[in-house]
C-alpha cells in the first residue's frame, strides 16, 4: 500500500459504512488480506482505488450529454 514518505503528510479520515461492508472488512482483516485491522484494509483499498482513478484520469472524464430528440 502506498503511504506518505513522511507521516506528517498523512491526513485522518472518518468513514461511516453499511454494516455489511464493515463486516467484510473485518473478514478480510481476520484472514490477513490487505491489512491486520479493518481500518488498515479500508485504507489500503481506498488508497489503491484513488491512485487508480488518478492514473486513469477519472477526474477528467465527463458524462456525455444526452441528445435532445425534440
KEKETI-622671 format. One record per residue (C-alpha): residue in three letters; x, y, z. Coordinates in steps of 0.5 Angstrom, whole numbers. Each point is the difference from the previous one (the first is absolute). Layout:
<nodes>
<node residu="ala" px="X" py="Y" pz="Z"/>
...
</nodes>
This chain:
<nodes>
<node residu="unk" px="0" py="0" pz="0"/>
<node residu="unk" px="3" py="7" pz="-2"/>
<node residu="unk" px="1" py="4" pz="6"/>
<node residu="unk" px="2" py="7" pz="1"/>
<node residu="unk" px="8" py="0" pz="1"/>
<node residu="unk" px="-1" py="5" pz="6"/>
<node residu="unk" px="-5" py="-2" pz="5"/>
<node residu="unk" px="-2" py="8" pz="1"/>
<node residu="unk" px="-2" py="0" pz="-8"/>
<node residu="unk" px="-6" py="-5" pz="2"/>
<node residu="unk" px="-7" py="2" pz="2"/>
<node residu="unk" px="-5" py="-3" pz="4"/>
<node residu="unk" px="-7" py="-2" pz="-3"/>
<node residu="unk" px="-6" py="-3" pz="3"/>
<node residu="unk" px="-5" py="-4" pz="-3"/>
<node residu="unk" px="-7" py="-3" pz="1"/>
<node residu="unk" px="-1" py="-6" pz="-3"/>
<node residu="unk" px="-6" py="-5" pz="-1"/>
<node residu="unk" px="1" py="-6" pz="5"/>
<node residu="unk" px="0" py="-5" pz="-6"/>
<node residu="unk" px="6" py="4" pz="-3"/>
<node residu="unk" px="4" py="1" pz="7"/>
<node residu="unk" px="-1" py="-8" pz="2"/>
<node residu="unk" px="3" py="-1" pz="-7"/>
<node residu="unk" px="6" py="4" pz="2"/>
<node residu="unk" px="0" py="-4" pz="7"/>
<node residu="unk" px="0" py="-6" pz="-4"/>
<node residu="unk" px="6" py="2" pz="-5"/>
<node residu="unk" px="4" py="2" pz="6"/>
<node residu="unk" px="-1" py="-6" pz="4"/>
<node residu="unk" px="2" py="-4" pz="-6"/>
<node residu="unk" px="6" py="4" pz="0"/>
<node residu="unk" px="-2" py="3" pz="-7"/>
<node residu="unk" px="3" py="7" pz="-1"/>
<node residu="unk" px="1" py="2" pz="7"/>
<node residu="unk" px="-1" py="-2" pz="7"/>
<node residu="unk" px="-6" py="4" pz="2"/>
<node residu="unk" px="-6" py="2" pz="-3"/>
<node residu="unk" px="3" py="7" pz="0"/>
<node residu="unk" px="6" py="-2" pz="-4"/>
<node residu="unk" px="-4" py="-4" pz="-5"/>
<node residu="unk" px="-4" py="6" pz="-1"/>
<node residu="unk" px="6" py="5" pz="-1"/>
<node residu="unk" px="3" py="-5" pz="-5"/>
<node residu="unk" px="-6" py="-1" pz="-4"/>
<node residu="unk" px="-1" py="8" pz="0"/>
<node residu="unk" px="7" py="2" pz="-2"/>
<node residu="unk" px="0" py="-5" pz="-5"/>
<node residu="unk" px="-6" py="2" pz="-4"/>
<node residu="unk" px="1" py="7" pz="1"/>
<node residu="unk" px="7" py="-1" pz="-3"/>
<node residu="unk" px="-3" py="-4" pz="-6"/>
<node residu="unk" px="-5" py="5" pz="-1"/>
<node residu="unk" px="5" py="6" pz="0"/>
<node residu="unk" px="4" py="-4" pz="-5"/>
<node residu="unk" px="-6" py="-2" pz="-5"/>
<node residu="unk" px="-1" py="8" pz="0"/>
<node residu="unk" px="-7" py="-2" pz="3"/>
<node residu="unk" px="-1" py="8" pz="2"/>
<node residu="unk" px="1" py="2" pz="-7"/>
<node residu="unk" px="-6" py="-4" pz="-2"/>
<node residu="unk" px="-7" py="3" pz="-2"/>
<node residu="unk" px="-6" py="-3" pz="-1"/>
<node residu="unk" px="-3" py="1" pz="-7"/>
<node residu="unk" px="-6" py="4" pz="-1"/>
<node residu="unk" px="-6" py="-4" pz="-2"/>
<node residu="unk" px="-2" py="2" pz="-7"/>
<node residu="unk" px="-6" py="4" pz="0"/>
<node residu="unk" px="-5" py="-4" pz="-4"/>
<node residu="unk" px="-6" py="6" pz="-1"/>
</nodes>
